[in-house]
Amino acid sequence: MTEEKKYDDTNWKEEILSSIEFNQSKFASKLLKDGAKSYMQSIYLGYLYTRWKKLKGYDKYDPKPNEGQCQSSFLEFESKVSQQ
């Protein structure tokens, strides 16, 4: 199930290319225009997208990270195992 996005990110690459805030390199410009050709380039493209979201304030819509509600300490685990 996909959630409906609360923002429009259809032309984020064009916004980065025309933005002065990014001040990207020639490599980043070529990558945004031509797309990723390798795994590492796709990681860098994801970094640019995340940075764009942060500058626009869209990162507040990202899901919240796990705060550890399903974690327990090793001592708790050890005590449960020794009780059995």
MIDRENBA-839937 format. One line per 10 residues: number of its first residue (from 0); their letters; for each residue x, y, z of N, C-alpha, C, O, CB. Coordinates in nm, 3 decimals. Glycine has a CB too. Layout:
<atoms>
NUM> a> X,Y,Z,X,Y,Z,X,Y,Z,X,Y,Z,X,Y,Z | ...
</atoms>
This chain:
<atoms>
0> mteekkyddt> 0.084,-0.118,0.000,0.000,0.000,0.000,0.089,0.124,0.000,0.179,0.138,0.082,-0.096,0.000,0.122 | 0.062,0.212,-0.092,0.138,0.336,-0.098,0.053,0.450,-0.044,-0.067,0.459,-0.070,0.184,0.366,-0.241 | 0.118,0.535,0.030,0.050,0.651,0.085,0.055,0.766,-0.013,0.150,0.779,-0.091,0.112,0.692,0.220 | -0.045,0.848,-0.010,-0.048,0.968,-0.093,0.051,1.070,-0.036,0.047,1.101,0.083,-0.191,1.028,-0.100 | 0.139,1.121,-0.122,0.237,1.219,-0.076,0.168,1.353,-0.051,0.073,1.390,-0.120,0.351,1.236,-0.178 | 0.218,1.424,0.049,0.161,1.553,0.083,0.233,1.667,0.013,0.210,1.784,0.044,0.164,1.574,0.233 | 0.321,1.632,-0.080,0.396,1.733,-0.155,0.420,1.682,-0.296,0.411,1.562,-0.322,0.531,1.766,-0.084 | 0.449,1.773,-0.387,0.472,1.738,-0.526,0.623,1.734,-0.552,0.692,1.835,-0.542,0.402,1.839,-0.621 | 0.673,1.615,-0.586,0.815,1.602,-0.613,0.842,1.557,-0.756,0.945,1.494,-0.783,0.878,1.505,-0.516 | 0.752,1.588,-0.847,0.767,1.542,-0.985,0.883,1.608,-1.058,0.943,1.546,-1.145,0.639,1.566,-1.060
10> nwkeeilssi> 0.915,1.731,-1.025,1.024,1.798,-1.096,1.132,1.847,-1.000,1.180,1.960,-1.011,0.970,1.916,-1.178 | 1.170,1.762,-0.907,1.271,1.801,-0.808,1.408,1.818,-0.872,1.488,1.900,-0.825,1.279,1.697,-0.697 | 1.437,1.742,-0.977,1.567,1.755,-1.043,1.582,1.892,-1.109,1.688,1.954,-1.101,1.586,1.644,-1.147 | 1.476,1.937,-1.174,1.480,2.069,-1.238,1.495,2.180,-1.134,1.565,2.279,-1.157,1.354,2.092,-1.322 | 1.429,2.163,-1.021,1.441,2.262,-0.914,1.584,2.270,-0.861,1.634,2.378,-0.833,1.345,2.229,-0.800 | 1.650,2.155,-0.848,1.788,2.155,-0.801,1.879,2.221,-0.904,1.966,2.301,-0.869,1.836,2.012,-0.773 | 1.858,2.188,-1.032,1.943,2.244,-1.137,1.930,2.396,-1.146,2.028,2.464,-1.176,1.909,2.183,-1.271 | 1.812,2.448,-1.120,1.791,2.592,-1.131,1.816,2.665,-0.998,1.809,2.788,-0.993,1.650,2.620,-1.180 | 1.844,2.590,-0.893,1.860,2.650,-0.761,2.002,2.700,-0.738,2.099,2.636,-0.779,1.823,2.549,-0.653 | 2.013,2.814,-0.672,2.143,2.868,-0.633,2.186,2.807,-0.500,2.306,2.798,-0.472,2.137,3.023,-0.624
20> efnqskfask> 2.089,2.765,-0.417,2.118,2.710,-0.285,2.205,2.585,-0.292,2.286,2.560,-0.203,1.988,2.679,-0.213 | 2.188,2.506,-0.398,2.259,2.379,-0.406,2.404,2.395,-0.445,2.491,2.327,-0.391,2.190,2.289,-0.503 | 2.433,2.485,-0.540,2.570,2.510,-0.584,2.638,2.377,-0.617,2.748,2.349,-0.567,2.649,2.587,-0.476 | 2.573,2.296,-0.700,2.622,2.161,-0.727,2.740,2.160,-0.824,2.764,2.258,-0.895,2.509,2.076,-0.783 | 2.810,2.051,-0.826,2.926,2.033,-0.911,2.883,1.994,-1.052,2.764,1.972,-1.078,3.021,1.927,-0.853 | 2.980,1.986,-1.142,2.950,1.940,-1.278,2.901,1.797,-1.276,2.812,1.759,-1.353,3.075,1.953,-1.368 | 2.960,1.717,-1.188,2.919,1.577,-1.175,2.772,1.567,-1.135,2.697,1.488,-1.192,3.007,1.504,-1.073 | 2.732,1.647,-1.036,2.593,1.643,-0.990,2.498,1.692,-1.099,2.390,1.637,-1.116,2.577,1.729,-0.863 | 2.538,1.795,-1.172,2.455,1.846,-1.281,2.435,1.740,-1.389,2.323,1.721,-1.437,2.517,1.972,-1.341 | 2.543,1.673,-1.425,2.533,1.567,-1.527,2.448,1.452,-1.477,2.369,1.394,-1.553,2.673,1.516,-1.566
30> llkdgaksym> 2.464,1.419,-1.352,2.387,1.310,-1.292,2.238,1.343,-1.291,2.155,1.256,-1.319,2.436,1.282,-1.150 | 2.204,1.466,-1.258,2.063,1.507,-1.256,2.003,1.510,-1.396,1.885,1.481,-1.413,2.049,1.644,-1.191 | 2.083,1.544,-1.495,2.033,1.551,-1.633,2.023,1.413,-1.697,1.924,1.382,-1.764,2.123,1.639,-1.716 | 2.125,1.329,-1.677,2.133,1.201,-1.748,2.086,1.081,-1.667,2.054,0.977,-1.723,2.273,1.177,-1.792 | 2.081,1.094,-1.537,2.041,0.982,-1.452,2.160,0.900,-1.407,2.271,0.919,-1.455,1.944,0.894,-1.525 | 2.135,0.810,-1.314,2.241,0.727,-1.255,2.274,0.610,-1.347,2.185,0.549,-1.406,2.199,0.674,-1.116 | 2.403,0.580,-1.359,2.449,0.468,-1.441,2.509,0.357,-1.355,2.536,0.248,-1.405,2.551,0.515,-1.544 | 2.530,0.383,-1.227,2.587,0.283,-1.138,2.519,0.292,-1.002,2.439,0.382,-0.975,2.741,0.301,-1.125 | 2.553,0.196,-0.918,2.496,0.191,-0.784,2.536,0.313,-0.702,2.452,0.373,-0.636,2.539,0.063,-0.713 | 2.662,0.349,-0.707,2.710,0.462,-0.627,2.650,0.594,-0.676,2.623,0.683,-0.596,2.863,0.469,-0.633
40> qsiylgylyt> 2.629,0.605,-0.805,2.563,0.725,-0.857,2.419,0.734,-0.809,2.369,0.842,-0.779,2.568,0.727,-1.012 | 2.352,0.619,-0.800,2.213,0.621,-0.752,2.208,0.658,-0.604,2.113,0.723,-0.560,2.147,0.484,-0.774 | 2.308,0.618,-0.527,2.314,0.657,-0.386,2.332,0.809,-0.376,2.267,0.874,-0.294,2.430,0.584,-0.313 | 2.419,0.864,-0.459,2.441,1.009,-0.458,2.315,1.084,-0.503,2.284,1.191,-0.451,2.561,1.047,-0.548 | 2.244,1.028,-0.600,2.119,1.089,-0.645,2.016,1.087,-0.532,1.941,1.183,-0.516,2.064,1.015,-0.769 | 2.013,0.980,-0.455,1.925,0.974,-0.338,1.962,1.077,-0.234,1.875,1.135,-0.168,1.928,0.836,-0.277 | 2.093,1.100,-0.218,2.139,1.204,-0.126,2.091,1.341,-0.171,2.047,1.421,-0.089,2.294,1.202,-0.114 | 2.100,1.369,-0.301,2.054,1.498,-0.353,1.903,1.515,-0.331,1.857,1.624,-0.296,2.087,1.509,-0.504 | 1.827,1.407,-0.350,1.683,1.412,-0.329,1.651,1.439,-0.182,1.563,1.520,-0.151,1.617,1.281,-0.374 | 1.722,1.371,-0.092,1.700,1.392,0.052,1.736,1.534,0.092,1.667,1.595,0.173,1.781,1.292,0.133
50> rwkklkgydk> 1.843,1.586,0.036,1.885,1.724,0.065,1.780,1.824,0.013,1.751,1.923,0.080,2.023,1.753,0.001 | 1.724,1.797,-0.105,1.620,1.882,-0.162,1.497,1.882,-0.071,1.438,1.986,-0.045,1.582,1.836,-0.305 | 1.458,1.761,-0.023,1.343,1.751,0.067,1.367,1.830,0.195,1.276,1.895,0.246,1.313,1.605,0.101 | 1.489,1.824,0.247,1.521,1.894,0.371,1.515,2.045,0.351,1.464,2.118,0.437,1.659,1.853,0.421 | 1.567,2.093,0.237,1.563,2.237,0.210,1.421,2.289,0.191,1.390,2.403,0.228,1.646,2.269,0.087 | 1.336,2.207,0.134,1.196,2.246,0.112,1.110,2.228,0.237,0.998,2.279,0.243,1.137,2.166,-0.002 | 1.161,2.155,0.335,1.083,2.130,0.456,0.994,2.009,0.446,0.906,1.990,0.530,1.000,2.249,0.489 | 1.013,1.926,0.344,0.930,1.808,0.325,0.976,1.690,0.409,0.907,1.587,0.414,0.928,1.769,0.179 | 1.090,1.701,0.475,1.139,1.589,0.555,1.052,1.565,0.678,1.062,1.459,0.740,1.282,1.615,0.597 | 0.969,1.661,0.714,0.880,1.640,0.829,0.772,1.537,0.801,0.707,1.487,0.893,0.816,1.773,0.870
60> ydpkpnegqc> 0.751,1.504,0.672,0.651,1.404,0.635,0.708,1.262,0.633,0.634,1.167,0.611,0.593,1.436,0.500 | 0.838,1.248,0.656,0.900,1.115,0.657,0.850,1.036,0.777,0.814,1.095,0.879,1.054,1.126,0.659 | 0.849,0.903,0.767,0.805,0.823,0.882,0.900,0.837,1.000,1.020,0.859,0.982,0.792,0.677,0.843 | 0.847,0.826,1.119,0.927,0.839,1.240,1.011,0.713,1.260,0.964,0.602,1.233,0.836,0.864,1.363 | 1.134,0.729,1.308,1.218,0.611,1.331,1.174,0.534,1.454,1.106,0.587,1.542,1.363,0.651,1.346 | 1.213,0.410,1.460,1.184,0.324,1.574,1.262,0.376,1.695,1.384,0.390,1.689,1.219,0.176,1.544 | 1.193,0.402,1.803,1.256,0.457,1.922,1.298,0.350,2.021,1.335,0.381,2.135,1.162,0.554,1.990 | 1.294,0.225,1.981,1.341,0.119,2.069,1.234,0.053,2.152,1.265,-0.012,2.252,1.444,0.172,2.158 | 1.108,0.068,2.115,1.003,0.009,2.195,1.004,-0.144,2.187,0.940,-0.209,2.270,0.868,0.063,2.150 | 1.073,-0.201,2.090,1.078,-0.347,2.078,1.214,-0.402,2.122,1.244,-0.518,2.096,1.049,-0.389,1.935
70> qssflefesk> 1.293,-0.321,2.186,1.426,-0.365,2.224,1.431,-0.394,2.374,1.362,-0.331,2.454,1.531,-0.261,2.186 | 1.515,-0.490,2.409,1.538,-0.518,2.550,1.688,-0.536,2.571,1.763,-0.553,2.475,1.459,-0.646,2.597 | 1.730,-0.531,2.693,1.872,-0.544,2.721,1.912,-0.691,2.724,1.828,-0.781,2.734,1.906,-0.476,2.855 | 2.040,-0.714,2.713,2.091,-0.850,2.718,2.069,-0.913,2.855,2.047,-1.033,2.866,2.239,-0.853,2.682 | 2.075,-0.831,2.959,2.053,-0.883,3.094,1.910,-0.936,3.111,1.889,-1.039,3.175,2.082,-0.774,3.199 | 1.813,-0.864,3.054,1.674,-0.912,3.059,1.661,-1.044,2.986,1.596,-1.137,3.035,1.579,-0.809,2.999 | 1.722,-1.054,2.870,1.717,-1.176,2.792,1.782,-1.291,2.867,1.727,-1.401,2.871,1.786,-1.157,2.658 | 1.898,-1.265,2.926,1.969,-1.367,3.000,1.888,-1.417,3.120,1.887,-1.536,3.149,2.103,-1.314,3.046 | 1.822,-1.325,3.189,1.743,-1.367,3.306,1.622,-1.451,3.263,1.586,-1.545,3.334,1.695,-1.243,3.386 | 1.561,-1.419,3.151,1.449,-1.498,3.102,1.493,-1.638,3.060,1.422,-1.736,3.084,1.382,-1.427,2.986
80> vsqq> 1.609,-1.648,2.998,1.660,-1.776,2.954,1.698,-1.864,3.074,1.674,-1.985,3.073,1.779,-1.756,2.861 | 1.758,-1.803,3.175,1.800,-1.880,3.292,1.680,-1.927,3.375,1.691,-2.025,3.448,1.894,-1.796,3.379 | 1.567,-1.859,3.367,1.446,-1.898,3.440,1.381,-2.022,3.379,1.310,-2.094,3.448,1.346,-1.784,3.442 | 1.404,-2.046,3.254,1.336,-2.157,3.185,1.398,-2.287,3.216,1.353,-2.390,3.166,1.336,-2.136,3.039
</atoms>
